[in-house]
């Protein structure tokens, strides 16, 4: 990160941020006296627990002037950083990317600094102040819910994905036979053994048969009994701002995940404007590409983080745009910029079940099944929406806990009407 000298200098001048922390190094005799070991450990662990970042040692606090480190004391600083990462952080952060380089000071003289790259860790690290993560330019204590989600994502508990964990109190009797039958061979009976093979039923720690999270979301009529946050909240606004006084329509869509998508698509058609070109032959132009919105909704229900209690998918329509908010950080090492090039499924079981569901009730969306496994969803969203509106959709990660997608509306040249 910040591999070029020019980029690194620009970041230092701009000040500390989500991805950069500049440190002044003070000495007492031949030993490092500042920053303090505990404070540095907190900062390093918070970056490792978040999306990584860069430390530059040899920059004056406050002024952001590059003052450097004496050449004969570089080894002492490197040893100091290694000791902090090994002794003050649990589990220790190893394989450090420490680099010694020269940067120009304010007087134009080249001075030595140390650059430390901290990568997003596979584990969750505790430092002297507890479990911290990086928010903007500061460290924040993780809430119990946030810590539980992060442990689920990164620790060895990932051997069992959250969508395959069992739901306390949900038994095979809660499975709806018609919903489960969609995932079986034609004519097959819905037996408990079949449900085990589908992984919509699994044993809990005491050996009792329980419905899994994916089973509750796809094979029960009311998944909200156990997962009350697992629904889509839809709102349509008359203008371009979020204002309760200008709401045109508002609904919550519950039930199996595929039904939530179908209901959200009906909501879109009911509230979407259609414009007409000023040509001899009337050509109607929809406000949004239905194919793109369908893909976005399917991706939302398939990949959201269901371990986030209280967080729901939000589907908001405005005069000039559509906003879709999906709970959860991006899985693995995905970033908003790489989503069209790579794929990773947080909920493999949910994805596999959705891939067997018919997309028919969604209308003409260009496919027969809810999902395919080729990873074409995000490129389709980008291409279809850009072609219609002339503007590329925008993915943004908010506080490492929610993904926002903005799809811009087509330009409505004539007075719009509802379809």
FILOMI-688924 format. One line per field, with one value per residue (C-alpha): residue number from 1; residue in three letters; x negated, y, z negated. Coordinates in steps of 0.5 Angstrom, whole numbers, always signed. Layout:
BEGIN
resi: c(NUM; ...)
resn: c(ala; ...)
X: c(X; ...)
Y: c(Y; ...)
Z: c(Z; ...)
//
This chain:
BEGIN
resi: c(1; 2; 3; 4; 5; 6; 7; 8; 9; 10; 11; 12; 13; 14; 15; 16; 17; 18; 19; 20; 21; 22; 23; 24; 25; 26; 27; 28; 29; 30; 31; 32; 33; 34; 35; 36; 37; 38; 39; 40; 41; 42; 43; 44; 45; 46; 47; 48; 49; 50; 51; 52; 53; 54; 55; 56; 57; 58; 59; 60; 61; 62; 63; 64; 65; 66; 67; 68; 69; 70; 71; 72; 73; 74; 75; 76; 77; 78; 79; 80; 81; 82; 83; 84; 85; 86; 87; 88; 89; 90; 91; 92; 93; 94; 95; 96; 97; 98; 99; 100; 101; 102; 103; 104; 105; 106; 107; 108; 109; 110; 111; 112; 113; 114; 115; 116; 117; 118; 119; 120; 121; 122; 123; 124; 125; 126; 127; 128; 129; 130; 131; 132; 133; 134; 135; 136; 137; 138; 139; 140; 141; 142; 143; 144; 145; 146; 147; 148; 149; 150; 151; 152; 153; 154; 155; 156; 157; 158; 159; 160; 161; 162; 163; 164; 165; 166; 167; 168; 169; 170; 171; 172; 173; 174; 175; 176; 177; 178; 179; 180; 181; 182; 183; 184; 185; 186; 187; 188; 189; 190; 191; 192; 193; 194; 195; 196; 197; 198; 199; 200; 201; 202; 203; 204; 205; 206; 207; 208; 209; 210; 211; 212; 213; 214; 215; 216; 217; 218; 219; 220; 221; 222; 223; 224; 225; 226; 227; 228; 229; 230; 231; 232; 233; 234; 235; 236; 237; 238; 239; 240; 241; 242; 243; 244; 245; 246; 247; 248; 249; 250; 251; 252; 253; 254; 255; 256; 257; 258; 259; 260; 261; 262; 263; 264; 265; 266; 267; 268; 269; 270; 271; 272; 273; 274; 275; 276; 277; 278; 279; 280; 281; 282; 283; 284; 285; 286; 287; 288; 289; 290; 291; 292; 293; 294; 295; 296; 297; 298; 299; 300; 301; 302; 303; 304; 305; 306; 307; 308; 309; 310; 311; 312; 313; 314; 315; 316; 317; 318; 319; 320; 321; 322; 323; 324; 325; 326; 327; 328; 329; 330; 331; 332; 333; 334; 335; 336; 337; 338; 339; 340; 341; 342; 343; 344; 345; 346; 347; 348; 349; 350; 351; 352; 353; 354; 355; 356; 357; 358; 359; 360; 361; 362; 363; 364; 365; 366; 367; 368; 369; 370; 371; 372; 373; 374; 375; 376; 377; 378; 379; 380; 381; 382; 383; 384; 385; 386; 387; 388; 389; 390; 391; 392; 393; 394; 395; 396; 397; 398; 399; 400; 401; 402; 403; 404; 405; 406; 407; 408; 409; 410; 411; 412; 413; 414; 415; 416; 417; 418; 419)
resn: c(unk; unk; unk; unk; unk; unk; unk; unk; unk; unk; unk; unk; unk; unk; unk; unk; unk; unk; unk; unk; unk; unk; unk; unk; unk; unk; unk; unk; unk; unk; unk; unk; unk; unk; unk; unk; unk; unk; unk; unk; unk; unk; unk; unk; unk; unk; unk; unk; unk; unk; unk; unk; unk; unk; unk; unk; unk; unk; unk; unk; unk; unk; unk; unk; unk; unk; unk; unk; unk; unk; unk; unk; unk; unk; unk; unk; unk; unk; unk; unk; unk; unk; unk; unk; unk; unk; unk; unk; unk; unk; unk; unk; unk; unk; unk; unk; unk; unk; unk; unk; unk; unk; unk; unk; unk; unk; unk; unk; unk; unk; unk; unk; unk; unk; unk; unk; unk; unk; unk; unk; unk; unk; unk; unk; unk; unk; unk; unk; unk; unk; unk; unk; unk; unk; unk; unk; unk; unk; unk; unk; unk; unk; unk; unk; unk; unk; unk; unk; unk; unk; unk; unk; unk; unk; unk; unk; unk; unk; unk; unk; unk; unk; unk; unk; unk; unk; unk; unk; unk; unk; unk; unk; unk; unk; unk; unk; unk; unk; unk; unk; unk; unk; unk; unk; unk; unk; unk; unk; unk; unk; unk; unk; unk; unk; unk; unk; unk; unk; unk; unk; unk; unk; unk; unk; unk; unk; unk; unk; unk; unk; unk; unk; unk; unk; unk; unk; unk; unk; unk; unk; unk; unk; unk; unk; unk; unk; unk; unk; unk; unk; unk; unk; unk; unk; unk; unk; unk; unk; unk; unk; unk; unk; unk; unk; unk; unk; unk; unk; unk; unk; unk; unk; unk; unk; unk; unk; unk; unk; unk; unk; unk; unk; unk; unk; unk; unk; unk; unk; unk; unk; unk; unk; unk; unk; unk; unk; unk; unk; unk; unk; unk; unk; unk; unk; unk; unk; unk; unk; unk; unk; unk; unk; unk; unk; unk; unk; unk; unk; unk; unk; unk; unk; unk; unk; unk; unk; unk; unk; unk; unk; unk; unk; unk; unk; unk; unk; unk; unk; unk; unk; unk; unk; unk; unk; unk; unk; unk; unk; unk; unk; unk; unk; unk; unk; unk; unk; unk; unk; unk; unk; unk; unk; unk; unk; unk; unk; unk; unk; unk; unk; unk; unk; unk; unk; unk; unk; unk; unk; unk; unk; unk; unk; unk; unk; unk; unk; unk; unk; unk; unk; unk; unk; unk; unk; unk; unk; unk; unk; unk; unk; unk; unk; unk; unk; unk; unk; unk; unk; unk; unk; unk; unk; unk; unk; unk; unk; unk; unk; unk; unk; unk; unk; unk; unk; unk; unk; unk; unk; unk; unk; unk; unk; unk; unk; unk; unk; unk; unk; unk)
X: c(+0; -3; -8; -11; -15; -10; -4; -7; -9; -2; +1; -3; -2; +6; +5; +7; +13; +16; +10; +4; +1; -5; -9; -15; -20; -23; -30; -32; -40; -40; -33; -26; -22; -16; -11; -9; -9; -2; +1; -3; -1; +7; +5; +2; +8; +13; +11; +10; +17; +19; +17; +10; +6; -1; -6; -11; -16; -20; -14; -13; -7; -2; -6; -7; -14; -18; -24; -27; -31; -38; -42; -45; -38; -34; -36; -33; -27; -26; -27; -22; -17; -18; -18; -11; -8; -11; -10; -4; +1; +5; +4; -2; -3; -9; -12; -12; -13; -19; -22; -28; -27; -29; -24; -25; -25; -22; -29; -30; -35; -34; -32; -31; -24; -21; -15; -11; -6; +0; +4; +11; +10; +13; +14; +17; +12; +12; +8; +7; +13; +18; +21; +20; +21; +20; +26; +23; +17; +18; +19; +25; +27; +31; +38; +39; +44; +38; +33; +37; +38; +31; +29; +34; +31; +23; +22; +22; +29; +30; +30; +37; +40; +46; +51; +49; +50; +56; +62; +64; +71; +72; +74; +75; +82; +82; +79; +85; +85; +87; +81; +76; +79; +76; +69; +70; +70; +77; +82; +77; +80; +79; +75; +71; +65; +66; +66; +60; +57; +59; +56; +62; +62; +56; +55; +54; +49; +53; +55; +62; +64; +65; +66; +60; +60; +60; +66; +70; +68; +70; +75; +79; +85; +83; +76; +77; +79; +72; +68; +72; +67; +67; +72; +72; +74; +77; +78; +80; +79; +82; +76; +68; +67; +69; +75; +81; +85; +84; +85; +89; +89; +86; +86; +82; +81; +81; +81; +76; +71; +73; +80; +77; +73; +80; +83; +78; +78; +86; +85; +80; +85; +90; +86; +81; +83; +82; +81; +82; +77; +80; +79; +85; +85; +86; +80; +81; +75; +75; +72; +68; +66; +70; +64; +59; +64; +66; +58; +57; +63; +61; +53; +56; +60; +55; +48; +51; +48; +54; +50; +51; +57; +61; +59; +63; +63; +65; +68; +69; +72; +71; +73; +65; +63; +64; +60; +59; +56; +53; +51; +44; +36; +34; +32; +25; +20; +25; +26; +31; +26; +25; +32; +33; +27; +27; +32; +33; +39; +40; +46; +44; +50; +55; +52; +53; +60; +62; +58; +64; +70; +74; +73; +80; +84; +79; +81; +76; +70; +66; +65; +69; +66; +64; +57; +52; +45; +41; +40; +43; +48; +44; +41; +48; +51; +45; +46; +54; +54; +49; +52; +59; +57; +50; +47; +43; +46; +42; +41; +38; +36; +39; +35; +33; +40; +45; +44; +48; +50; +52; +56; +57; +64; +64; +65; +73; +73; +81; +86; +85; +91; +92; +92)
Y: c(+0; +7; +4; +10; +15; +21; +17; +16; +23; +26; +21; +24; +31; +30; +27; +20; +17; +10; +7; +11; +13; +17; +16; +21; +17; +19; +16; +16; +14; +9; +6; +8; +12; +14; +12; +8; +0; +0; +5; +3; -4; -2; +2; -4; -9; -4; -4; -12; -12; -8; -7; -6; +0; +3; +6; +11; +12; +19; +24; +29; +29; +35; +38; +32; +34; +29; +29; +22; +17; +17; +12; +9; +8; +5; -2; +0; +2; -4; -9; -4; -5; -13; -13; -10; -14; -20; -19; -14; -17; -23; -27; -24; -21; -24; -24; -16; -12; -7; -2; +3; +8; +16; +21; +29; +33; +40; +43; +38; +34; +26; +23; +16; +13; +6; +4; -1; -5; -8; -13; -15; -21; -28; -27; -22; -19; -17; -11; -8; -4; -10; -11; -5; -3; +3; +8; +14; +16; +13; +7; +4; -1; -7; -8; -15; -16; -14; -18; -24; -23; -22; -28; -32; -29; -30; -35; -42; -42; -41; -49; -48; -42; -38; -40; -48; -47; -49; -45; -46; -48; -50; -57; -61; -60; -53; -54; -53; -59; -55; -50; -56; -60; -55; -57; -65; -69; -69; -74; -75; -75; -70; -74; -72; -76; -72; -65; -67; -68; -62; -59; -55; -59; -61; -64; -59; -60; -65; -69; -66; -65; -57; -53; -49; -42; -43; -48; -43; -37; -42; -47; -44; -40; -35; -35; -28; -33; -34; -29; -22; -18; -22; -18; -13; -6; -2; +5; +10; +17; +23; +27; +26; +26; +21; +25; +21; +27; +25; +17; +15; +7; +3; -4; -10; -16; -22; -30; -34; -31; -32; -29; -23; -22; -23; -18; -13; -13; -12; -6; -3; -4; -1; +5; +6; +12; +11; +16; +16; +19; +25; +21; +19; +12; +12; +8; +8; +8; +5; +9; +3; -4; -9; -14; -10; -9; -16; -18; -13; -16; -23; -22; -18; -24; -29; -25; -21; -22; -26; -26; -18; -18; -12; -10; -11; -10; -3; -2; +6; +9; +16; +21; +20; +14; +7; +6; -2; -3; -10; -11; -14; -13; -15; -23; -25; -20; -17; -9; -5; -4; -12; -14; -15; -19; -23; -27; -30; -33; -32; -36; -42; -46; -40; -39; -47; -47; -40; -43; -48; -43; -41; -34; -34; -30; -24; -23; -22; -22; -26; -32; -38; -39; -34; -35; -38; -39; -36; -29; -25; -21; -15; -14; -15; -9; -5; -6; -5; +1; +5; +3; +6; +12; +14; +13; +7; +5; +6; +1; +4; +0; +4; +3; -4; -6; -5; -5; +1; +0; +7; +6; +12; +13; +14; +21; +23; +28; +28; +28; +21; +17; +10; +4)
Z: c(+0; +2; +5; +9; +6; +9; +6; -1; -1; +1; -5; -10; -8; -9; -16; -19; -16; -16; -12; -15; -22; -22; -28; -31; -35; -41; -44; -51; -51; -46; -47; -44; -49; -45; -42; -48; -47; -49; -45; -39; -40; -40; -33; -30; -32; -30; -23; -23; -25; -20; -13; -14; -13; -13; -19; -18; -23; -23; -22; -27; -31; -30; -24; -20; -18; -16; -21; -20; -25; -26; -21; -27; -31; -25; -28; -35; -32; -28; -34; -38; -33; -33; -40; -41; -36; -39; -46; -47; -41; -42; -38; -36; -29; -25; -18; -19; -12; -15; -10; -11; -6; -5; -4; -3; -9; -9; -8; -2; -5; -5; -12; -14; -16; -17; -13; -16; -12; -16; -12; -14; -19; -18; -26; -31; -35; -43; -45; -52; -51; -49; -42; -37; -30; -26; -24; -20; -24; -30; -34; -37; -42; -38; -41; -43; -37; -32; -36; -35; -27; -26; -30; -26; -20; -21; -27; -26; -27; -20; -19; -20; -16; -19; -14; -16; -24; -27; -30; -37; -38; -30; -29; -22; -24; -22; -15; -10; -5; +1; +0; -1; +5; +9; +8; +9; +15; +18; +14; +8; +1; -4; -9; -15; -12; -5; -9; -13; -6; -4; -10; -12; -18; -22; -29; -35; -41; -44; -38; -37; -30; -28; -22; -20; -18; -11; -12; -16; -11; -5; -7; -13; -11; -17; -18; -22; -28; -29; -25; -25; -22; -16; -11; -6; -8; -2; -1; +4; +4; +8; +9; +9; +1; -5; -8; -12; -9; -2; -3; +3; +1; -5; -6; -9; -5; -10; -8; -4; -1; +6; +4; +1; +8; +12; +7; +8; +16; +15; +11; +16; +22; +18; +16; +22; +27; +34; +39; +47; +52; +57; +63; +68; +65; +58; +54; +47; +42; +35; +29; +28; +31; +28; +30; +26; +20; +20; +20; +14; +10; +11; +9; +3; +0; +2; -1; -7; -14; -17; -24; -24; -29; -28; -21; -15; -7; -6; +1; +3; +9; +11; +16; +19; +16; +13; +6; +4; -3; -5; -12; -13; -11; -4; -5; -5; -1; +4; +4; +8; +14; +15; +14; +22; +23; +17; +13; +6; +2; -5; -5; +0; -3; -1; +6; +7; +5; +9; +15; +15; +15; +21; +23; +26; +21; +22; +29; +35; +32; +37; +33; +31; +24; +18; +19; +23; +20; +26; +22; +28; +23; +21; +29; +31; +26; +28; +35; +36; +31; +34; +41; +39; +35; +37; +30; +27; +21; +15; +9; +2; -4; -10; -17; -15; -16; -11; -3; +1; +8; +12; +19; +22; +26; +33; +35; +36; +41; +41; +36; +32; +31; +27; +31)
//
